[in-house]
Amino acid sequence: MKLFIGNLPYTMNDAELNNLLSPFGTVVSAKVITDHFSGQTKGFGFVEMSSRPEGHKAMEGLNGTEISHRKLICNEAKPQKKKGARRR
């Protein structure tokens, strides 16, 4: 199950995100999204849990929790939209 984690501290990295979710089950992957040009984090990320029950447990345990004075948003990720062809 893939989760969206929003309102992350801008200092958080992939390993810290993985550690944040690991108490709820097996983390398959954890990725904090960064700006392509500056490298600065955008304040959200995606985590893939190994099973749906673990994902629900993580959502219940993290949604609304505060880290570095920021209330986390944790819910199921929506499917990624397909991008159209780029103009040149």
TASUL-V817423 format. One record per residue. N is the residue number from 1. PHI is phi in radians with two decimals (* if undefined). D_FIRST is the distance of its C-alpha to the first C-alpha in whole Angstrom. Layout:
# TASUL-V817423
N_PHI_D_FIRST ; N_PHI_D_FIRST
This chain:
# TASUL-V817423
1_*_0 ; 2_-1.71_4 ; 3_-1.99_7 ; 4_-1.74_10 ; 5_-2.06_13 ; 6_-1.95_16 ; 7_1.14_20 ; 8_-1.28_19 ; 9_-1.07_23 ; 10_-1.21_24 ; 11_-1.59_25 ; 12_-1.28_22 ; 13_-2.05_21 ; 14_-1.02_18 ; 15_-1.12_19 ; 16_-1.17_19 ; 17_-1.13_16 ; 18_-1.04_14 ; 19_-1.12_17 ; 20_-1.13_16 ; 21_-1.62_13 ; 22_-1.05_14 ; 23_-1.12_16 ; 24_-1.63_13 ; 25_2.63_11 ; 26_-1.42_11 ; 27_-1.59_10 ; 28_-1.38_9 ; 29_-2.70_11 ; 30_-2.48_12 ; 31_-2.43_14 ; 32_-1.52_17 ; 33_-1.43_18 ; 34_-2.10_22 ; 35_-1.21_25 ; 36_-1.05_26 ; 37_-1.59_29 ; 38_-1.56_30 ; 39_1.44_27 ; 40_-1.22_26 ; 41_-1.20_23 ; 42_-1.67_22 ; 43_1.55_21 ; 44_-2.60_17 ; 45_-2.78_14 ; 46_-2.26_10 ; 47_-2.26_8 ; 48_-1.85_6 ; 49_-1.67_5 ; 50_-1.25_7 ; 51_-2.54_6 ; 52_-1.10_5 ; 53_-1.04_9 ; 54_-1.16_8 ; 55_-1.11_6 ; 56_-1.15_9 ; 57_-1.08_11 ; 58_-1.14_11 ; 59_-1.07_11 ; 60_-1.13_14 ; 61_-1.38_15 ; 62_-1.85_15 ; 63_-1.03_16 ; 64_1.57_19 ; 65_-1.24_20 ; 66_-1.84_23 ; 67_-2.31_23 ; 68_0.91_26 ; 69_1.10_27 ; 70_-2.22_24 ; 71_-1.42_22 ; 72_-1.28_18 ; 73_-1.98_16 ; 74_-2.38_12 ; 75_-2.60_10 ; 76_-1.20_7 ; 77_-1.24_8 ; 78_-1.43_11 ; 79_-1.03_11 ; 80_-1.22_14 ; 81_-1.32_17 ; 82_-1.35_20 ; 83_-1.51_23 ; 84_-1.37_26 ; 85_-1.16_29 ; 86_-1.37_30 ; 87_-1.51_34 ; 88_-2.05_36
